[in-house]
Amino acid sequence: FTHCISDALENITHSICTLEFENNRPLYEWILHELETAGALKSPLPHQYEFARLNLSYTLTSKRKLLQLVQENYVDGWDDPRMPTIVGLRRRGYTPEALQLFCERIGVSKADSWIDMSVLEQSLRDDLDPKVERGTAVLSPLKLIIENFEGDIEWCSAPKHPHHEDWGRREFALTKELWIESDDFMMEPMKGFFRLYPPKDGQPGNRVRLRYGFVVECTGYDMDENGNPIAVRVKYFPDSKSGTPGSADYKVKGNIHWVSVSHAIQAEIRMYDRLFTDPNPASGDKDFLTLLNPDSKKILRAFVEPSLALANKEQCFQFERHGYFVADRVDYTTNQPVFNFAVGLKD
């Protein structure tokens, strides 16, 4: 009764709502017609338009169920980056432009349907890719020791964005000890593994290029008491530095990223995955609480290049190889950087 009268008094032309209000439209129009006949309202009168609500896979939008998740501490509040709330999406790194692009792509329909989460994620990738700086982060660190490295520092550089040279370059130090990703080394390499592995059966260890740096060759590794590698040993080739004459003569298939042990900044990386294991957690008679993904949040202690400690809150970056991350709008500080995983480089 109130809805249609308020719309008319406020000069609303299109009253847009979801399909469950479709059966209210006859009443909506009848009240307006009777008031117009009685002279209480004048044309043009508002009209109600219905559309199908957005059903997004691997999440739910019921306010009652979302409230339960918050109140019973299944999530870290309304702005938890796993939540489908505006504040949650914002803290996850979603931009207004990404959400607008998503809405443009899915369109408006009267047919009930489910939109796959990958459509939303791809909208964020497409928005961030051309406009965010690149950076280097090692999320699962393993020490690499360059045995024949002499001196303190060899400075290397990379563009802040590969397609925007005018943005300038970022510089970082290459030193004797580096952090690399632990899965960039295998003691017993599988077929098709082109990263670091040690010498075997009289054959030299594999060669890779340290991204933006030198080519190195694995010479061995150190293990802990349980037989797990704790350090990889390599030798480097001084004439192989990226961008220098002759560096292209080194043909290697592997290219790995790294940060200097003595220069890297320790950071907290919050890795987020989909909140539910079921694509339709609210459908049927399912108990949505039993479908929560136990691995939807993981906290990593990682190392990032020094420039990332100078980020602004909510600033997004592409961590090369890993995906897109955002400086947490609440917890990030220059002394203790905190980055939230937004979306991977590909689906």
C-alpha positions in Angstrom: 0.0 0.0 0.0 2.7 2.5 1.0 5.2 1.5 -1.7 3.3 2.6 -4.7 2.1 5.9 -3.1 5.6 6.8 -2.0 6.8 6.1 -5.6 4.2 8.4 -7.0 4.8 11.2 -4.6 8.5 11.1 -5.2 8.0 11.1 -9.0 9.5 7.6 -9.5 9.0 6.4 -13.1 10.5 2.9 -12.8 10.1 0.9 -9.6 12.5 -1.9 -10.1 12.3 -5.1 -8.0 12.9 -8.8 -8.1 10.5 -11.4 -9.4 9.0 -12.4 -6.0 7.1 -9.0 -6.1 5.5 -9.8 -9.5 2.2 -10.9 -7.9 2.1 -7.5 -6.0 2.0 -5.6 -9.3 -1.9 -5.8 -9.7 -2.3 -4.3 -6.3 0.4 -1.7 -6.9 -1.4 -0.6 -10.1 -4.9 -0.7 -8.7 -4.1 1.6 -5.8 -2.5 4.1 -8.1 -5.5 3.9 -10.5 -8.0 4.5 -7.7 -6.1 7.4 -6.3 -5.8 9.0 -9.8 -9.5 8.5 -10.3 -10.2 10.2 -7.0 -7.9 13.1 -8.0 -5.3 12.4 -5.3 -2.6 11.7 -7.9 -1.8 12.8 -11.4 -0.2 11.2 -14.4 2.4 10.1 -15.2 2.2 7.3 -12.6 5.1 5.0 -11.8 5.3 1.4 -13.1 6.7 -1.6 -11.5 9.3 -3.7 -13.4 10.5 -7.1 -12.2 13.7 -8.9 -12.9 15.4 -12.1 -11.8 17.6 -11.8 -8.7 21.4 -12.4 -9.0 22.3 -16.0 -7.9 26.0 -16.3 -7.7 27.6 -19.8 -7.4 29.6 -20.8 -4.4 28.1 -18.1 -2.2 24.7 -17.0 -0.9 23.0 -13.6 -0.6 20.3 -14.4 2.0 20.7 -11.6 4.7 19.5 -14.0 7.4 22.1 -16.6 6.5 24.9 -14.1 6.1 23.9 -12.7 9.5 24.2 -16.2 11.0 27.7 -16.5 9.5 28.8 -13.3 11.2 27.1 -13.8 14.5 28.4 -17.4 14.9 32.0 -16.3 13.8 32.2 -18.5 10.8 33.6 -15.4 9.1 35.5 -12.3 10.4 32.6 -9.9 10.1 30.6 -8.2 7.4 33.8 -7.0 5.6 35.4 -10.5 5.5 36.8 -10.7 2.0 35.0 -14.0 1.5 31.6 -12.3 2.0 29.4 -11.2 -0.9 28.9 -7.8 0.7 30.0 -4.5 -0.8 32.4 -4.0 2.1 33.7 -7.6 1.8 34.2 -7.3 -2.0 36.0 -4.0 -1.4 38.4 -5.5 1.1 39.0 -8.3 -1.3 40.2 -5.8 -3.9 37.2 -5.5 -6.1 36.8 -2.1 -7.7 33.6 -0.3 -8.7 34.7 -0.6 -12.3 35.0 -4.4 -12.0 31.5 -4.7 -10.5 30.1 -2.5 -13.2 31.8 -4.6 -15.9 30.3 -7.8 -14.2 26.8 -6.3 -14.3 27.2 -5.3 -17.9 28.3 -8.9 -18.8 25.5 -10.7 -17.1 22.8 -8.3 -18.2 19.2 -8.3 -16.8 16.8 -11.1 -17.3 13.5 -12.4 -16.1 14.7 -16.0 -16.2 16.1 -17.4 -12.9 19.6 -18.6 -13.5 22.9 -19.1 -11.7 26.0 -17.0 -12.6 29.3 -18.7 -12.2 31.7 -17.1 -9.8 34.3 -17.2 -12.6 32.4 -14.4 -14.5 32.9 -12.1 -11.5 36.5 -13.1 -11.1 37.3 -12.5 -14.8 35.7 -9.1 -14.6 38.2 -8.2 -11.8 41.1 -9.5 -13.9 40.1 -7.5 -16.9 39.8 -4.4 -14.9 43.0 -4.7 -12.9 45.4 -6.0 -15.6 45.9 -2.8 -17.5 46.1 -0.5 -14.5 48.0 -2.0 -11.6 51.7 -2.2 -11.0 53.6 -5.4 -10.9 55.5 -6.7 -7.9 57.4 -9.8 -6.7 56.4 -11.9 -3.7 57.6 -15.3 -2.6 54.8 -17.1 -0.8 56.4 -20.4 0.0 60.1 -19.4 0.6 63.1 -21.7 0.1 66.6 -20.3 0.4 68.8 -20.2 -2.7 72.6 -19.7 -2.3 74.7 -18.4 -5.2 78.0 -20.0 -4.3 80.2 -18.1 -6.7 78.6 -14.7 -6.1 81.2 -12.1 -5.0 80.5 -8.7 -3.7 77.5 -7.3 -1.9 74.8 -6.3 -4.4 74.0 -6.6 -8.1 71.1 -4.2 -8.9 68.4 -5.4 -11.2 65.3 -3.7 -12.5 61.9 -4.4 -14.0 59.1 -2.2 -15.4 56.3 -1.3 -13.0 53.9 -2.4 -15.8 55.0 -4.3 -19.0 52.8 -2.1 -21.2 53.4 1.3 -19.6 57.1 2.1 -19.8 56.2 5.7 -18.8 55.3 4.5 -15.3 59.0 3.9 -14.7 60.9 0.9 -13.3 61.4 -0.7 -9.9 64.8 -1.7 -8.7 65.7 -4.5 -6.4 68.9 -6.1 -5.2 70.3 -9.5 -6.1 72.6 -10.8 -3.4 74.3 -14.1 -2.5 71.3 -15.4 -0.7 67.8 -15.3 -2.2 64.3 -16.5 -1.5 62.6 -18.6 -4.2 59.4 -20.6 -4.3 59.8 -24.0 -2.8 58.1 -25.7 -5.7 60.7 -24.2 -8.1 63.1 -27.0 -6.9 62.7 -30.7 -7.0 65.2 -33.3 -5.7 63.8 -35.9 -8.2 62.3 -33.9 -11.1 59.2 -35.2 -12.8 59.0 -35.2 -16.6 58.5 -31.7 -18.0 59.9 -30.0 -14.9 62.1 -27.1 -16.2 63.0 -25.4 -13.0 65.9 -26.3 -10.6 67.0 -29.8 -9.9 70.5 -31.1 -8.8 73.2 -32.9 -10.8 72.6 -36.7 -11.3 74.3 -39.5 -13.0 77.1 -37.4 -14.2 74.8 -34.8 -15.7 74.9 -31.2 -14.5 72.0 -29.6 -12.6 69.4 -27.8 -14.5 69.7 -24.1 -15.5 67.1 -21.4 -15.1 67.0 -17.7 -15.4 66.4 -15.6 -12.2 63.7 -13.3 -13.6 65.3 -9.9 -14.6 68.6 -11.3 -13.3 71.1 -14.0 -14.2 71.1 -17.6 -15.4 72.0 -20.0 -12.6 72.8 -23.7 -12.6 71.9 -26.0 -9.7 75.0 -27.5 -8.0 73.4 -29.2 -5.0 71.1 -28.7 -2.0 71.1 -28.8 1.8 68.6 -31.0 3.8 67.2 -31.0 7.3 67.1 -34.0 9.6 63.9 -35.2 7.9 65.4 -35.2 4.4 63.5 -32.0 3.3 65.4 -29.4 1.3 66.2 -26.2 3.2 68.5 -24.5 0.8 69.4 -24.8 -2.9 72.9 -24.2 -4.1 73.7 -22.8 -7.5 76.4 -21.1 -9.5 75.6 -18.0 -11.7 77.0 -16.9 -15.0 78.1 -13.2 -14.7 77.7 -12.5 -18.4 74.0 -13.7 -18.5 72.3 -10.7 -16.9 69.0 -9.9 -18.5 69.2 -7.0 -20.9 73.0 -7.1 -21.3 74.9 -8.0 -24.5 75.3 -11.8 -24.8 72.6 -12.6 -22.3 70.4 -14.0 -25.0 73.0 -16.6 -25.8 71.9 -18.5 -22.7 68.9 -20.7 -23.7 66.9 -21.9 -20.7 63.4 -23.1 -20.4 62.8 -22.1 -16.8 62.3 -18.6 -15.5 61.7 -18.2 -11.7 61.1 -15.2 -9.5 63.0 -14.3 -6.4 63.7 -11.7 -3.7 66.9 -11.0 -1.8 67.1 -12.4 1.8 68.7 -9.3 3.1 66.4 -6.8 1.4 63.0 -8.5 1.3 60.2 -7.4 3.5 58.3 -10.0 5.5 54.5 -9.7 4.9 51.3 -11.4 5.9 49.5 -12.8 2.9 45.9 -13.8 3.3 44.9 -16.3 0.7 41.1 -16.6 0.1 39.1 -19.2 -1.7 35.4 -19.7 -2.3 33.4 -19.7 0.9 31.5 -22.9 0.1 32.4 -26.2 -1.5 29.0 -26.5 -3.1 28.2 -24.3 -6.1 24.6 -23.9 -4.8 24.8 -23.9 -1.0 21.4 -22.5 -0.5 19.4 -24.7 -2.8 17.0 -27.4 -1.7 17.1 -28.7 1.9 20.9 -28.3 2.2 22.4 -27.3 5.5 24.7 -24.5 4.2 26.9 -24.6 7.4 28.0 -28.1 6.5 29.1 -26.9 3.1 31.6 -24.3 4.3 35.0 -24.6 2.8 37.5 -25.3 5.6 40.3 -24.0 3.3 38.6 -20.7 2.3 41.2 -18.7 4.3 44.9 -19.4 4.8 47.5 -17.0 6.2 51.0 -17.2 4.8 54.3 -15.6 6.1 55.9 -14.5 2.8 58.6 -12.2 1.5 57.9 -9.3 -0.9 60.2 -6.9 -2.7 60.9 -3.7 -0.7 58.8 -1.4 -2.9 55.6 -3.2 -1.7 56.1 -1.9 1.8 55.4 1.6 0.5 51.9 0.8 -0.8 48.8 2.7 0.1 45.9 0.9 1.7 43.6 -0.6 -0.9 46.3 -0.4 -3.6 46.2 -3.4 -5.9 49.2 -5.1 -7.4 49.8 -8.1 -9.7 52.2 -10.4 -7.9 54.0 -11.9 -10.8 53.1 -15.6 -11.3 50.6 -15.6 -8.3 47.8 -13.2 -9.2 46.2 -10.0 -8.0 46.5 -8.8 -4.4 45.4 -5.7 -2.5 46.9 -4.0 0.5 44.4 -4.6 3.3 42.4 -1.5 4.0 42.3 -2.1 7.8 45.5 -3.9 8.8 48.1 -2.9 6.3 51.0 -0.8 7.6 54.5 -0.1 6.2 56.0 -1.9 9.2 53.7 -4.9 8.9 52.4 -5.2 5.3 49.2 -7.3 4.9 48.0 -8.3 1.5 44.7 -10.0 0.6 44.5 -12.3 -2.4 41.9 -11.0 -4.8 42.0 -13.3 -7.9 44.5 -15.5 -9.7 46.0 -14.8 -13.0 43.7 -17.3 -14.8 40.7 -19.4 -13.9 
